[in-house]
Amino acid sequence: MDFRKTFDLIPERFDQYRPRYCPELFQELTNACRLAPDKRVLEIGPGTGQATEPVLQTGCEYTAVELGENFTSLMKEKYRSYPNFHILNADFETVPLKENHYDLIYSAATIQWIPEEIAFPKIFRLLGPGGYLAMLMTRSDEKTANPLLKDEIDQAYAQYFHVKQHYTCRMQYENALHYGFASVSYHEWKKVRRLNAEEYLCYISTHCEHITLEEPFRSRFYDAIRQAVLNAGDEIVIQDTIPLYLYQKPV
């Protein structure tokens, strides 16, 4: 099973329930990379555009490479009013792209799906001298604000969450330094989400393993999660950390 394609099965739900990034991150990215209409930007795996519009709004020449056919169709419809928007339905690992061309290549919780020995050298080749690589994602803490509820949720996972394949993608973002990049900066921002039981179920149902969960475990699992959140006052507090790693190809 190619986990990269599971999200493409639920484009509308993915678009509605995946968390967005904070405006401060895009302001930092825009300032650091001096994004403007004369800049060429490539986004790897935009999904349904959780990190797309603030970059488009800088007027830069924007191109996305998106593996999912449904995601690509949704993106074309969503951003058709932007003349600077371009998208390729392709696999970043194999799609031919112009080398020494881009001023910024960025990934929002996508690059970890690509082996670093493929991702970092290809990005290095595609960037022009002095070009930037930006990696951003959301790291969510569900335990600190709701320790007892998190214990109940963990019990539901242990009892009912039986999938045929587990998500194992990991990436050491600092390893970009081993492929010729120079570190520019690291920033992070904090956000808090408060979700009721149904909102939380919709959110976790956009995770790759959860999409593949089959019956009878699926119904039992979601019923147990729903009841746990309802028992906790119908609220779960999620504390998000949003990191931004910024690297540069030497001039």
N, C-alpha and C positions, 0 to 999 in steps of 0.2 A: 504493500500500500504506500502510495506517495502522499505523505501527510500534507505536503505543500498544497495539494489540490482539495483537501477536505473543506477549507473555508469557502471555496468557490461554490459549494453546494448550498450555501445559505446567504447569498449576497445581501438581501434586504435586512435580515436579522443582524448580520454582521455590521452593516452600516448603522443600524439604529442603536445597538447596545455596546459596541466597543468604546472604551473611554477615549476622549480627545486629549490633546496636549495643550499646555497652557500658553497664553499669548506671550508671556515673558521669554519662553524658549525661542519662539520664532523671531522675536525682536533681537535676541542675542545672535541667532544664526544670521539674520539679515545684516546686522551691523558688522559682525566678524568677517563675513564673506563678501560684504559690500554688494549685496544683491540689487540688481537694477536691470533695466531693459537690455543692457549690453552684455549680460552674463548668460552663460549656457548651463543649465541645471539638469541633472538626471536623477530621478527617484527610482530606487529598486523596490519592486513589489509594493505599490501603494495601496493594495487592497481596494477599499471603497473611498479612499481619500482622507483618512483621519489626519494626515499631516501634509495635505496637498494645497489647499486653497490659500493659506497665508503665504506660501512661496509663489504661487501663481500671481498673487496680488502685487508682488514686487515688479511685475512686468517682464521678468526674465524669460528667456526662451526655454520652456520647460518640456522635458520628455520623460515619460515613464515607461518602464518595462514591467509588464504584469503577466504572470503565468496563467491566471484564471480567465477563461472566456467570459463568464458571467460578470466577474469584477470589471473586466475591460469594457463590456457593454454598459455597465452602470456608470463607470467613470466617463465614458464618452457622452452619455446623456447629461450627467451632472455638470460637467465643465465645458459643454459645447459653446457657451457664450464667450469663452476666453480664446482669443485668436492666438495666444502664445502657448496653448495646450496641445500636446501631441502624446500619443500613447501607442506602444507596440505590444501586441499580445504574443509574448515570447518568453523563453527561459533565459534569464540573465546569464547563466553559466555558458550558454552556447551561442547566443545571438551576436552577430557581428555588429560592432559599433565603432565609430571613428575614434582613433587613438589621439592622445594629446589635444583633446577637443573641449572637455568640460571644465567649467570653473568650480562647480560643486557637484558631488555625487553624494546622495544621502539615503539612509535607510531608517524607517520607523518600524522597529521590531520585526525586521525581515532578514537582515544579513546573516543572522545566526543559522538560517536554513542552508547556507552555502558553506562548504568547507573553506576554512580560512586560506588554505593553500591555493584555492581557486579565486576566492573573492578578492583578497587584498592585492595580489599581483595584477588581476584584470583591472581593478579600479585604478591602480597606480598608472597603468598604461593608458587608460582612457582620460585621465586628468591631464590638463595642460600644466606647464610649469607654474608652481605656486597655487595650484588648485587644491580644494579642500574635500576631505571625506568627513561627513557628519553621521553619527550613529546615535539614535534616540530610541527610547523604549519606556514602558511603564513597569515598575516593580511594585507589586501590591502586597500589603501587609494586612491580613485579615485577623490576626491573632491578638495584637496588642490591645485593641479597643474592645474585643469581645472574646476573652480567653475561654469562658465556659461554652459559649456557642461554637467556637472553633473546635473544641474537643468533640462536641456532638457531630459537627460536620465531618470531622476526621473519622469518627466511628461509622458514619454513613458511607464514606469512601471505602473503608476497610471491609464493610459488609456487602456492599452492592456494586462497587465500581470495578467491574471485571471487563477489561477490554483486551482485544487480541494483540494490540501493539501500543507501546507507550512512547510518549514524546521524549526524545533523548538529546535534542539539539542543544549544544552549549557552545559559547564562543567567548574567548578571552579578548575583549576589545582592545586591550593594551598591546596585544600581539601585532597590531598594525605597525608598531615600531620595528618589528623584525623584517618588514617588507619595504623599507625605504622611507616610510613616513616619519615626519617629525610631529611630536605632540604640541598642540596649540593651547588647548584648555579643556577643563572638565567643569561642568556646572550641573547642579541638580535643583529641582523645585519640588515642593510638597503640595499635595492636594488631598482633600477628604471627600469621599463619596458616601452617602447614606442611602441604602437601598432597602426597599421592602422585600418580602419573600418572592413575589412574582418577578420583580425587577432583577433580583439576584439570580433567579433561575434562568431568566433570559440572558443575563450576562455570562454565566458560566457555560451556557449551552453554545456559546460561540468559541469555546476552546476546542482545539483539534481532537483531543481524546474523547471529549464529551459528545462531539458530533458523531463519532463512530460507535458509541455505546449502544448495544442492542438489547432487545427484550429477552427475558423478562426483567433483566437488571435495570434497564432504563427507567421504567415506571417506578419501580421500588426505590431506586436511588433518588429520583426527583421528589417523590412523595416524602422521603425521609428528610431531605434537605429543606423542603417547604415547611414541614412541621417543626423542625429545629428552629428556623428563623421566626416562625409564628410564636413559638414558645418563648422566644427572647424579646417579645414585644413587637414583632413584625418589623424589625430593623437590624441590619448589619452595617457596621461602620468600617469602611475600607480606607486605609491610609496609603496613598500612592506616593512613590518617589519617582520623579521623571528625570533621568539622567540625560546629559548631552555630552558625548565624546567628540572632540573636534581635532582632526589631524590634517597635516598639510604636506603636499608633495613639494620637495625643495625646488626653488627657482633654478 
